[in-house]
């Protein structure tokens, strides 16, 4: 079972920090009235509680509606489908990780070399996947939707940018996609649960991949 989700953060006043890309693009989410925002938060809190109790694979829209004491149609109107609900649950933890590589301390954040940041990025992504694996797997969608999601695109752009800085003559777009494939939750699940590999071994493998991908001689 995944590590329980942290409490949902309260809305903060606007700041000068970078705008983070959410699992559900904000352009697709209308500004909610105060009562609608409270209802959305209540639905997410009910869903998070059910995930902790039953595991993400066993959470249904009907169960969330019952736990939040609302009609099933309310849950579907708010999140669209089960994948949308689970991705909304993952949204705030993803933003925490994004903050780390946008503006956090080095080596994950600015201030370290591109290669050092690539090493730190992969290890951070692997630990994030380890903590939220069941929820990530339950939220897995078809490949087209997965690779077009805002968080995936942002992670890919970040990795490709660091690669271009480290090895500007390489095919950085293709190498970035290859590195991103190593971080896929389905592969993490296969390697850890079915092949018995440890998180430490996967982190070591990431370091080896980055070294080989950025070697210039």
Helices and strands as residue ranges (DSSP letters): G 26-28, H 34-54, G 56-58, H 61-68, H 72-79, H 82-103, H 114-131, H 133-138, H 143-147, H 150-166, H 172-182, H 185-189, I 190-194, H 199-214
